[in-house]
Amino acid sequence: MHDLLFSLASVIVLGISAQWIAWRLRVPSILLLLAFGILAGPVLHWVDPDALFGKLLLPVVSLSVAIILFEGGLSLKIAELRSVGNVLVRLTTIGVLVTGAVTAASAHWFLELDWPLALMLGAILVVTGPTVIGPLIRHLRLGGQVGSVLKWEGIVIDPVGAILAVLVFALVRAGGVGGVGEAMGHVGRGLALTALVGCGLGLAGSVALVVPLRRYWIPDTLHNAVTLAAVFGVFSLANLLQDEAGLLAVTVMGIGVANQRYVPVKHLVEFKENLSVLLVSCLFMILAARLRLSDLSNFNLGSLAFLAALIFVARPLAVFVSTIGSALSWRERLFLACMAPRGIVAAAVTSVFALDLAEAGYASADRLVPLTFLVIISTVLLYGLCAAPLARWLGIATPNPQGVLFVGAHSWSRAMASALQTEGCSVLLIDSDWANISAARQSGLRTFFGSILAEHTWSANEFGEFGHLLAMTANDEVNSLACLRFVEIFGRRGVYQLPFAAASRGRREAVSLDQRGRFLFGDELTHLALFERFGDHPSIRVTHLTAEFDYDAFCQLHGADSLPLFVISQTREVRPFTSVDTPQPKPGETLVSVNRAAAGATP
């Protein structure tokens, strides 16, 4: 009892610890998850997944993958397909066939696998890893279309790969591919039935979930629980009707729920994202812990040649044939060709089919799992470490964006944006007041005319180059809503707003802490207070600090009449002054401040 409890707790504690350490070190979390899993399993023997879960191991893995793919489907917007649809279709059809063929041939020639096992490995390894690609896309802030292509491919190709593996397994179990006509007929029927069951049940599941939510038949406290139950129900029913149709069904279900316009699903998305992080952490720990040290020692020249074929032949060739005639630039195509990490789906599918092939009499089937983990570790290590330098070299990413997005284009925002732009920072001002927008454009500033809360504003702009949002309108509630809307892009560290006006004596905040951004400049510096103190035409000062004239000297000279606004580091990192987090400018950095108005200012 205590041993099982310790093993289960170790999986969760080590998995989440690996995620946190990876975040701190800015490395792909899957690398540390695999390392921790191998350490806890075959090295220290803390975790024995087979003893811990028994016959429930693979069903638990399958249900967890279903949740991960449903959560991935929730992040896909149909509108993105207008620009990347053709490329996506070709990557998930022609690209899959090219990748599978090259992988199978390489496995047969370099790893000396029999053709049936080589074909199975080729079918399994066509998938990429959405749990690896997703964090990389968020970290790199990819511009253009390449981010959408990678996101869609990483999620859609997983059920495609699982379906292909099922069809190949059926052929292998039937005795090979000797009868071409019979084999093609079997594949065609299986593919059609899988697509019918998966898409049909996925759409039906999304309707069955949205309708009760829209009619308020489900209380708010049960939204997440009912959604989880619906995902499990659709997944299991689809698999019951057709093998591995469940992954397609839950992916389609997630896309359907995400793209309907009847009920808000943000709370569902947040819950599924948190649950997916936990599941991915535990799954990689569990699957890595099932490996044996002897499996990890079988790395030779054949394995190296196999990996080289996957990375330098299969992926570039698949991308080349899939992007012929597309609108993607050569830089975007090159980055696509250099980005195909494998992840949890490949590991889970391999674990299932390796057991089935072993039961079917294939003695070498036990090689599939360590080979798959070898591919996972190698591709994640290579792509994870090389993605950021390559994206920066190609000019398609901003991994540490420092641009400033201003909500409100009044005179204060224009003055601050002009000062930051002069120092080389990207700025964008969004306002629904045409007079403000017109004045900002006359000052040479980038603008967008519209409400910060409108869906059109969200979809019509790319925010990859921006790392900070400053909500500076006169409406405290709009400022808070803007921060809530953009926290998923910039994180809670990157959204700021002006302090609230006091609603009454003893009551400062009209909005609670979890529903607002970080307060700018000072607790008392509301929108009205700024105008009263510094005027409606603020005088912005840019000071380059030196060893002779440092921040202390600046405060002694201008402290009574100036308010520090931003610090720009030597690496061009922008740090706004806030009410609780005051930067300490150093020599070599740039201080942006505002002078006190002389007299007669009016808000």
N, C-alpha and C positions, 0 to 999 in steps of 0.2 A: 504494500500500500504506500509506504513512505517513499520507496524507490520510484514508483510510478509518478507520485506527486512531485518529487524532485526533478524527474526527467521532463515532465510537462511544464513545470515552472521554468526550468532551464531554457526550454525552447522559446518561451515568450520573453523572458528577461534578456537572453542573449540576442534574440532577433531584434527587439526594439533598441537595445544598446548598439547593435551594429548600424541600425538606421541613424541613430543620433551621432555616432562617431563619424559616419560617412558624411553627414551634413556638415559637421564641424570641419572635416578635412577636405570637403568639396571633391569627393571621389564617388563613383557609382556605388550605391549601397549594396548592390548584388555581390560585389567583390568581397566585402566584409561578411555578408550573410553566408556566402559559400565557405569562406575561411573559418568562420565561427562554427558552421555546421560540421565541417570536417574535423575541427578541433574537438567539438563536443561528442562526435560520433566515433569514427574509427581511431582517433588518437587517444582521447581520455575516457571513452566509453561511458560518458554521462547519459547519453541518449541512445536508445535502441528503438527506432520508430516501429519496427515490426512487433516488438514486444509491447510497446506502448499502445498501439492502436489495433494490432491484430488484423483481422479481416476488414476492419473499417478503414484501414489506411487509404486505399485507393478510392473508395467512395468519398471520403472526406476531402481528398485532394481534388477529385472531380467537382464536387460542389463548391469548393473554394475557387477553382478556376472559373466556374460559372459566374460567381459574384464579381470576379475581377473583370471578366469580359463584359458583363452587364454595366459595370461602372465605366468601363472604357466606352461603351456605346453611348452612355449619357453625355460624354464629352464631344460627340460628333454632331456637327451642324450640317444639314443638307445644303445650306447656302454655299458652303465651301466647295461643293462639287462643281459649281459653275466653272471654276477655273482649273480644278485639278481632276475632274471626273474621268477624262479620257486616260490620263496617265495612271490613275488608280486602277481602272478596269484592266489596263494592259499589264500593270505590275502584278495584279492578283490572278491573272490568267496566263498570258504568255510568259511573264516573268517567273511565275511559279513553275511552269513546265521547264524553262531553261535552268532554273536553280536546281530543281529536282533531278534533271537529267545529268547535269555536271556533277552534282553531289554523289549520285548513285554510281556513275562511272568512276569517279575518284575513289570512292569507298571500295569498289571492286578491284581496282588496279593497285592502289597504294596501301590499303588496309587488308587486302586479300580476303574480303568477305564474299560469300556466295552471292550470286545475283539476287535471290529473293531477299536476303538480309540487306544487301546494298540498296535495293529499291525501297525497302522500308525506311532505311536511314535517310535516303534522299527525300522521301515523302515527308518525313517528320521535320527535317531541318529546313524546309522551305519557309517556315514561320520565322518572324522576327519577335523581338521582345517588347511589348508595349509597356511593361513595368520598368524596362530600362530606358526605352526611347522617350517616354513621357517626362521623366525628371530631366533628361538631357535637353529636351526641347524647352522646358520651362527655364532651365539654367542658362541656356545659350541665347534665348530670346531671338529665335531665327526669324529673319525677315522674308518677304516675298512669299512664294507658294510652297517652298520646300518644307516648311514646318507642317503645313496642312497635309501634304503628301505623306510625310513620315508618320504623322499621327493616325491618319486613316489607314494606311497600309499596315501599321503595327497592330491595329485592332481587327481589321477585316480579314487579314491573311491568316489569323490564328484558326478560326473555324474552317477556312479553306484548307489549311494544312492538315487539320484533324480529319476532315472529310476525305482528303486524298490518302491519308494514312489508312483509313478504314477500307477504302476501295482496293488499295494495294494489298492490304492484309487479306482481304477476301480472295484476291487472285492467288496470293501465295499459298493460302490454306487450301485452295481448290486444286493446287498442283502446278502452278506456274502460268505462263502466258503462251503456251504452245499454240492454242487455237486463237488466232488473232481476232477473227470475227466474233467468236463467242466471248472473248475477253472484252472487246470493245462494247459489245452489247450489254454485258454485265456492268461495266463501268458506267455506261450511259444511263441504264435504268437506276443504278444506285445513286448517281449524281442527281438525276431528276427527282427521285423520291426524297433525297436528303434536302434539296433546295425547296421542294414543295412543303415538306413537314416543317423544316426550320423556319422558313419565311412565314408560312401560314400561322404556325403557333406563336411565333414572335410577335407578329402584328396583332393576333387575337389577344395575346397576353398584355400588350400595351393598351389596347382598348379596354380590356377587362380591369385594368388598374386605373386608367384615367377616368372612366365613367363614374365609378363610386367616389373618387376624389372630387370630381367636379360637382357631384350632387350632394357632397358633404355626408355621405353615408358612413364614412370612416372618421373617427375622432383623431385629432392631431396627434395624440399620444400613441396611436397605433399605425401611423403612416409608414414609418420605417419597418415595423414588424410585418405589416401586411405586404409591403413591397418585397421584403426578403422571402416571405412565404410564396409570393407569386413567382419570383425568380426560380426558386427551388421546384415549384410545381411545373412550370413550363419546361425547365431543363430536364427533369426526370421523365415527363410525359413524352417529350420529343425523342429522348434516347430510347424510350420503350418502343416507340413506333419505328424508329430508324436509328441505327448505331451512329453515335457522335453527331446527330442532328441537333443535340441540345446546345452545343456551343454556338452554332449559327442562330438558333432560336433566341437565346438570351442576348446575343449581340444585336439582333434585329429589334428585340423588345426594348433594349436600351436606347437605340436610335429613335424608335417610335415615340417613346416617352419624352426624350429630350427635344424633339422637334414639333410636338403638339403645342397649341396656343391656348389651351383651355384652363390648365391649372399650373401654378408655379411649382417647380421641382428642385429649387435650389437646396432646400433642406434635405431632400433625398440624395442629391449629389454629394453634399457635405458628409452625410452619414456613410454613404458607400465609399467615398474616398478614404475616410478614416478606417473603415472596416477593411478596405483593400490593403492599406499599409500594414495592418496587423496580419492579414492572411498571407501576403507576400513574404513578410518577415518569417512567419512560422513555416510556410511551405518550403522555402529555400533551405531553412535550417533542417527540416525533416528529411527532405530528399537528399541533401548533401550528407547528412548523417548516415544514410543507408549505404554509402559507398564503402569500399574496403581499401586499405592502403595499397594492396596489391593491384587494385584497379588503377590507382593513380600513378603507378610506377611503369605502366606500359606505354611510355612515351618514347617513340623512336623516329627514325627518318621517315618511315611510312606515314606516321601520324602528322609529322611536320609538313610533308608534301600534301596530305589531305587537307590540312588547314589552309595551306597556301592556295590550293585550288578553290576552296570555298571563298576566301577573302579576295583573291586577286583575279579570279577567272569567273566564278559563278555569279557573284553579285555585280561586278561591272558589266558583264555581258547581259544579264537580266535587265539592268537599268538602261543600257544602251538600246536594246531592242524595244523597250517599253516606252522610251521617251523620244523616239524618232518622230520628227514633225511637231513636237509639242512646243509650248511657249516658254518652257523652262530655259534659263540661261545655261551656258556651259559650266558656270560656277555651281549652280544648283544641281545640275546633273552629276558633276564630280562629287559633290558632297553626298548625294543620294547613293552613289556607287561606293562610297566609303562609310556607309552606315547601315549595318545589318546585324546588330547584336541579337543573340538568341537568349531566351529567358524562361520563365516559369512554365509556359505552355509546352515548349519542347521537352522540358524535363518531365512534366507530368504525363504527356502522351507517350513518351518513350518508356516510362516506368510501367504503364499499362500494357503496351504491346510487347515489351520484352517478356513479360510473364506469359502472355498468350502464345507467343512464338515458341517459348521453351516448352509449353504444354503440347504444342503441335509437333515437337520432335526436332527442333533446330537447336543443336548443341551450342552453337556460337551466339545464340540470342542474348546471352548474358553480357556480351561485349557492347551491346547497343547503349546501355545506360552509362557506363564510364566514358564511351566515345562522345555521347551527347554532352556530358558534363565537361569533357575536355573542350568541346566546341564552345559551350556557354562561357567557361572561364576565359578562354583565349579571346573570343570575340568581344566580350564585355571589357576585358583588360585593354585590348587594342583600341576598340572604338571609343570606350569611355575616356581613355587618356588622350587620344588624338583628336577627338571631336572638337574641343574648344580651340586648340591652336589652328586646326584646319579651317574651321568656320571663320575665325578672325582673319586668317590669311586670305581667304576667299572673299571677305568683306560681306558676309551674309548674316552675321550674328553680332549681338552686343551682349556678351556674357555678364558684364557688370555695368548695366545702363545707368547713366547719371543725368539723363534729360529730366526736365521739370515740366509737368503738366499743370497749368493754372486753370482752376475753375473760377470763372469771372475774369473779364477783360477791362475792368475799370482802371482808373489812372494809377492806382497802387500796383496792380498786377502788371500793367504795361511798363512801369518804371523798373520794377524788379526784373521782369523778363528781359528788358533791354540790357540791363547791367550783366545778367548771366550770359546772354547771347554774345555780348562783347567779349566775354572771357572764354568763349568757345563752347558753351553749354547749349544743348538742344532745348528749345522751349516750344510749347504749344499752348495757346489760350483758347478756351472754349466758353462761349457766352451766347445767350439767347437774345441779347440786346444788340441790335444792329449798329447803333451809334458807337458802342464800345468796340465792336469788331472792326468797324470802319477805321476808327482812330488807331487801333493796334496795327492794322494793315498799312496805314500811312507811315507808321513808325518802323516798318520793315519786319514785323513779327509774324510768325506762322499762326494762323487762326483757324477755328472751325465754328461756323454759325449754327447753333442748335442747343438744345437742352442737354446737359450732362447726363440726365437720367433717361434720355430717349434711346430706344433700341438702335435707331439709325446712327446715332453718334458712336455707339459701341461697335457697330459693324463696318462703318465707313472709315474708320481710322485704324492704323497699326500703331501699337503702343510699345513695340519692342525696344525702341531707343530710350524709353523713359523709365526712370527708377523712383520718381517721387511725384506725388499728387498733392497740390496745395489748393484746398478749397477755401476761397476767400470772398465769397459772396456775402451780401448783407443778411441773408437768410440762413440762420443756424441749422434749421432742419434740412435744407437742401445740401448744405455742407456735409452734414452727417450722412445723408443718403448717398452722396457722391463717394465718401470714404468707404461706406459699406459696399458699394457697387464695385469699387476698384481694388478692394483688399485682396481679391483672388489673383490679381495681376501683380500688384506691388508688395503684397504682404502687409501685415500690421505695422511693420517698421517704416514703410514707405508712404503712408497716407497721413496727411496733416490737415488741420483746419484751424480757423481762428477761434478763440475761446468764445463761450456763450455770453450773451448779455445776462445780467442778473435778473431772474424772473421775479424775485421778491427777496426781502431781507432774510438771510439765513439759508437761501436756496439758490445755489449758483448754476447747477447743471440742469438744462431742460431735457437732456438725453443722457442715458446711462453710459458708463465707461465702455461697455462691450458694443455700443452702437455708434461710436464716433471715432474720429482719428486723433492723432496726437496734437496737443495744443501748440500753436505756433507762438514764438517770440516771448510771451509772458502771460500769466494768468489774467491780468487786467486789460490786456491789449485786445479788446474786441474790435469789430469792424468800426464802430462809432468812435471808440477811443483812439484808434490809429489816425483817423481823419482829424479828430479834434486836436491831437497832440502834434501831428506832423503835417497837417494840411492835405488838401486834395490834389496838390501837385508836389509830391515828395521829392526831396533832393537826395538821390542815391549816391553814396560815396564808395569807391572801390579802392582798397588800400592793400598794397603788396607789402607784407610784413617782412622785416629783415632782423638780423641779430641786433642791429643798432636801434631799430624802431620796432619793437615787438608788441605783443598784444597789451601787456601791462602799460607800455608807454602810450599806446593808442587810448586806453581807458583813462589815463591821467590827463591826456590832452583833450579828448572829445567825449569822455564818458557821460557827462551830465547832459549833453545836448544830442547824443547819438544813440541809436538802437541797433545792435548787431543783428543781421538777418541771416547770412549764410557764411560758411567757410568753404573755400575751394582749396583742396589739397594740391600738392605738387603733381599727383597722379590724376588730377582733374576730378576727384571725388567731391560731390556736393553734399554738405551737411547743414541742414537748416537748424537754427537755434529754436529750441522748444522750451516749454515752461518747466520741464523736469529733467531735461537732458541738455545741458549747456556745453557745447564744444569748447575745447581749449586750443585756440589757434596757436600755431607754432611759426617760427621764422621760416620763410620760404613759401608759406601759404598766403592765400588771398582772402581778405575780409570784405564782405559786402555789408554796408550799414546804411542807415537813413538819418538825415539831419533833422533836428527839431525845427518846426515852422516858426517863422518870426512872429507873426500875429495875424489876426483876422481870418484864420482858416475856417472854412465852412465845409461840412460833410456833404 
